[in-house]
């Protein structure tokens, strides 16, 4: 009987220790850095041939695409695909994705 009591007591003690939470680590002593002031981005200079018409396309005040209409030739677009200033030339704004639009079943 004493063994059973000691065994139950030990099980309760070990269970209670396993459920106790570890102490929280101390808070960092350093304060978070102050928010940096907004730095004006440098202007991007794009060389344009004489006679070309350049029209920036903005979204939220940021240039995301540039429409270039050469004097002799088709219109093309320079698109910033990554937002990092890496401009890619595209002949149109069409991305080429087509949704299939054919009837599966019709009811008369």
Residue pairs with C-beta under 8 A, 6 or more apart in sequence:
44 63
44 85
46 54
46 66
46 78
48 54
48 68
49 70
49 71
50 71
51 70
51 71
51 72
52 68
52 69
52 70
52 71
53 68
53 69
54 66
54 67
54 68
54 69
55 66
55 67
55 68
55 69
56 63
56 65
56 66
56 67
57 63
57 64
57 65
57 66
57 67
58 64
63 80
64 79
64 80
65 77
65 78
65 79
65 80
65 93
66 77
66 78
66 79
66 87
67 75
67 77
68 75
68 76
68 77
68 78
69 75
70 76
74 91
76 89
76 90
76 91
77 89
77 90
77 91
77 92
77 93
78 87
78 88
78 89
78 90
79 87
79 88
79 90
79 93
80 86
80 87
80 88
81 88
